[in-house]
Amino acid sequence: MTDDSRPRSGTIAHFLDLAKSTVPPMHPGGRPFVAGAFLASLLLRRFSRKAGVLGMIVTAWVAWFFREPKRVAPARTDVVTAAADGTVYLVDTAVPPAELDWGSEPVQRVSVFLSIFDVHVQRAPVAGEILQVAYRPGKFLSADLDKASEDNERNSLLIRTDAGAEVVVVQIAGLVARRILCQVNAGQRVEVGETYGLIRFGSRVDVYLPKGSKVLVAQGQRTIGGETVLAELPAGA
């Protein structure tokens, strides 16, 4: 009897481990939304069973939207990884956000657009020290517009790697997004792929690269935050 129970216990434990690895945890920033959707579902169920079921489906979708899957960062320290899941919308040159005082000359920029179906946590594109954190209120234009990077609400980080290279990553609110969350402060150290923020419901993330960097992605390419390599840092950086 004891021998029979051991395989069952092992099977159950293995199944639970598989479930945990398949269903990613939820970012804490999504808990109020999930709780609100759940309570609304309970209220709707008092009036209509179908409405209650639909509410539960919406609740499950909201929980899924705020997922924070584990990622494995590249072993290389001379590269910049994607700060978000999404689609490369632009590979161009642009002036970095003025509030960072990082210069007024255009530098290489990679913009990733996040649809409502993408993971919406943001991850540090490099390991290093955060030199500046700058929030700027703004509009809520569609994040896939060129002027969204200039006009929309945004939050910018300036990170210096251990080798001395500086990289800027900018969270940009979108048409539906109404709140940018940033969990880090100036003077804090971050590791590549570490979650540092969240944009709720549709957005865009821009990464500005130091001069001499080699971009390795193309427009239309899908990115995985914390894993996809966007660029190589300049030699010696």
C-alpha positions as CSV (number, residue, x, y, z in Angstrom):
1,M,0.0,0.0,0.0
2,T,2.8,2.3,0.9
3,D,4.6,1.4,-2.4
4,D,1.5,2.3,-4.4
5,S,1.1,5.7,-2.7
6,R,4.6,6.8,-3.5
7,P,4.2,6.9,-7.3
8,R,0.8,8.7,-6.9
9,S,2.4,11.4,-4.6
10,G,5.3,11.7,-7.0
11,T,2.9,12.1,-9.9
12,I,0.8,14.7,-8.2
13,A,3.9,16.7,-7.2
14,H,5.2,16.5,-10.7
15,F,1.9,17.6,-12.1
16,L,1.8,20.6,-9.7
17,D,5.4,21.5,-10.7
18,L,4.4,21.4,-14.4
19,A,1.3,23.6,-13.7
20,K,3.4,26.2,-11.9
21,S,5.9,26.3,-14.7
22,T,3.1,26.6,-17.3
23,V,0.9,29.2,-15.5
24,P,3.1,32.2,-14.8
25,P,2.7,34.2,-11.6
26,M,0.9,37.6,-11.6
27,H,2.5,40.9,-11.1
28,P,1.4,42.6,-7.9
29,G,0.2,45.6,-9.8
30,G,-2.6,43.6,-11.3
31,R,-4.1,42.4,-8.1
32,P,-6.5,45.3,-7.6
33,F,-7.8,44.9,-11.2
34,V,-8.3,41.1,-10.7
35,A,-10.1,41.7,-7.4
36,G,-12.3,44.3,-8.9
37,A,-13.2,42.1,-11.9
38,F,-13.9,39.2,-9.5
39,L,-16.2,41.2,-7.3
40,A,-18.1,42.6,-10.3
41,S,-18.6,39.0,-11.5
42,L,-20.1,38.0,-8.2
43,L,-22.5,41.0,-8.4
44,L,-23.5,40.2,-12.0
45,R,-24.1,36.5,-11.1
46,R,-26.9,37.7,-8.8
47,F,-28.8,39.1,-11.8
48,S,-27.7,36.7,-14.5
49,R,-25.9,33.4,-14.5
50,K,-24.5,34.0,-18.0
51,A,-23.3,37.5,-17.1
52,G,-21.6,36.0,-14.1
53,V,-19.8,33.4,-16.2
54,L,-18.8,36.1,-18.7
55,G,-17.5,38.1,-15.7
56,M,-15.4,35.2,-14.6
57,I,-13.9,34.9,-18.1
58,V,-13.0,38.6,-18.0
59,T,-11.4,38.1,-14.5
60,A,-9.3,35.2,-15.8
61,W,-8.2,37.4,-18.8
62,V,-7.2,40.2,-16.5
63,A,-5.2,37.9,-14.4
64,W,-3.5,36.5,-17.6
65,F,-2.8,40.0,-18.8
66,F,-0.8,40.8,-15.7
67,R,1.3,37.7,-15.9
68,E,5.0,37.8,-15.1
69,P,6.7,34.8,-16.7
70,K,10.2,33.8,-15.7
71,R,12.9,34.5,-18.3
72,V,16.5,33.5,-18.7
73,A,18.8,36.3,-19.8
74,P,21.7,35.8,-22.2
75,A,25.0,35.0,-20.6
76,R,26.8,37.8,-22.6
77,T,27.4,41.1,-20.8
78,D,28.1,43.1,-23.9
79,V,24.6,43.1,-25.3
80,V,21.3,44.9,-24.7
81,T,18.3,42.7,-24.3
82,A,14.6,43.6,-25.0
83,A,12.9,45.4,-22.2
84,A,9.5,44.1,-23.2
85,D,7.6,41.4,-25.1
86,G,6.1,42.7,-28.3
87,T,6.9,43.7,-31.9
88,V,9.8,45.8,-33.1
89,Y,7.9,48.9,-34.4
90,L,10.9,51.2,-35.2
91,V,14.6,50.9,-35.6
92,D,15.8,54.4,-36.2
93,T,17.7,57.4,-34.6
94,A,16.1,59.9,-32.3
95,V,16.9,62.4,-29.6
96,P,16.6,60.8,-26.1
97,P,14.0,62.2,-23.6
98,A,15.0,65.7,-22.7
99,E,14.3,65.2,-19.0
100,L,17.3,62.8,-18.7
101,D,19.7,65.4,-19.9
102,W,21.5,62.7,-21.9
103,G,22.4,65.0,-24.8
104,S,20.5,66.5,-27.7
105,E,22.0,64.5,-30.6
106,P,20.1,61.6,-32.1
107,V,21.2,58.1,-31.2
108,Q,20.0,54.7,-32.2
109,R,16.6,53.7,-30.9
110,V,14.7,50.4,-30.9
111,S,10.9,50.8,-30.2
112,V,8.8,47.8,-29.2
113,F,5.0,48.0,-29.4
114,L,3.0,45.9,-26.9
115,S,-0.5,44.9,-27.8
116,I,-3.1,44.0,-25.2
117,F,-2.1,40.3,-25.7
118,D,1.6,40.7,-24.8
119,V,3.2,40.4,-21.4
120,H,3.2,44.0,-20.0
121,V,6.0,43.9,-17.4
122,Q,9.2,45.7,-18.3
123,R,12.6,44.3,-17.7
124,A,16.0,45.9,-17.4
125,P,17.8,45.6,-20.8
126,V,21.3,45.6,-19.1
127,A,22.8,45.0,-15.7
128,G,24.1,48.0,-13.9
129,E,23.3,51.1,-11.8
130,I,20.3,53.3,-12.4
131,L,21.6,56.8,-12.7
132,Q,18.3,58.6,-13.3
133,V,14.6,57.9,-13.1
134,A,12.5,60.6,-14.8
135,Y,8.7,60.6,-15.1
136,R,6.9,63.0,-17.4
137,P,3.1,63.3,-17.7
138,G,1.6,63.6,-21.1
139,K,-1.1,62.5,-23.6
140,F,-2.5,59.1,-24.3
141,L,-2.1,58.8,-28.1
142,S,-2.0,55.4,-29.7
143,A,1.5,54.0,-28.8
144,D,2.2,53.0,-32.5
145,L,2.3,56.6,-33.6
146,D,5.7,58.2,-34.1
147,K,4.8,61.2,-31.9
148,A,3.7,59.0,-29.0
149,S,7.3,58.8,-27.8
150,E,7.4,62.6,-27.5
151,D,3.8,63.5,-26.5
152,N,2.6,60.6,-24.3
153,E,3.0,59.9,-20.6
154,R,6.4,58.3,-20.1
155,N,8.9,57.1,-17.5
156,S,12.6,57.0,-18.4
157,L,15.6,55.2,-16.9
158,L,19.3,55.8,-17.5
159,I,21.3,52.8,-16.7
160,R,25.1,52.5,-16.6
161,T,26.6,49.1,-17.1
162,D,29.5,47.7,-15.1
163,A,31.7,48.4,-18.1
164,G,30.6,52.1,-18.3
165,A,28.2,52.0,-21.2
166,E,24.9,54.0,-20.7
167,V,21.6,52.8,-22.0
168,V,18.2,54.5,-21.8
169,V,14.9,52.6,-21.6
170,V,11.5,54.4,-21.7
171,Q,8.1,53.2,-20.8
172,I,5.4,55.0,-22.9
173,A,1.7,54.9,-22.2
174,G,-0.7,54.1,-25.0
175,L,-4.2,54.8,-26.1
176,V,-5.7,52.4,-23.5
177,A,-2.9,52.5,-20.9
178,R,-3.5,55.0,-18.1
179,R,-0.9,54.2,-15.6
180,I,2.9,53.5,-15.7
181,L,4.4,51.7,-12.7
182,C,8.1,51.9,-11.9
183,Q,9.5,49.9,-9.1
184,V,13.1,51.2,-9.0
185,N,14.9,54.3,-8.0
186,A,18.1,56.2,-8.8
187,G,21.2,54.6,-7.2
188,Q,19.7,51.1,-7.3
189,R,21.3,48.2,-9.1
190,V,19.4,46.0,-11.5
191,E,20.2,42.8,-13.2
192,V,19.5,42.1,-16.9
193,G,16.0,40.7,-17.3
194,E,14.9,41.9,-13.9
195,T,11.4,43.2,-13.8
196,Y,11.4,46.9,-13.0
197,G,7.9,48.1,-14.0
198,L,4.6,47.7,-15.7
199,I,2.4,49.5,-18.1
200,R,-1.3,48.8,-17.8
201,F,-3.2,47.9,-21.0
202,G,-1.4,48.7,-24.3
203,S,1.9,50.5,-24.6
204,R,5.4,51.0,-26.0
205,V,8.9,50.7,-24.8
206,D,11.9,52.5,-26.4
207,V,15.5,51.6,-25.8
208,Y,18.2,54.2,-26.7
209,L,21.6,52.9,-27.4
210,P,25.1,54.4,-27.0
211,K,27.0,55.4,-30.1
212,G,28.7,52.6,-31.8
213,S,26.2,49.9,-30.8
214,K,25.2,47.3,-33.4
215,V,21.5,46.7,-33.7
216,L,20.6,43.0,-34.3
217,V,16.9,43.2,-34.7
218,A,14.7,44.4,-37.6
219,Q,11.3,46.0,-37.8
220,G,8.5,43.6,-37.5
221,Q,10.5,41.1,-35.4
222,R,8.9,39.7,-32.3
223,T,10.8,40.2,-29.0
224,I,10.8,38.4,-25.7
225,G,11.6,40.6,-22.8
226,G,14.7,39.7,-20.9
227,E,15.8,37.2,-23.6
228,T,15.9,38.7,-27.1
229,V,19.1,40.5,-27.9
230,L,18.5,43.9,-29.4
231,A,22.0,45.1,-29.9
232,E,25.7,44.6,-29.2
233,L,27.3,47.4,-27.2
234,P,30.3,49.2,-28.7
235,A,33.7,47.4,-28.3
236,G,35.4,48.4,-25.1
237,A,32.2,49.6,-23.4
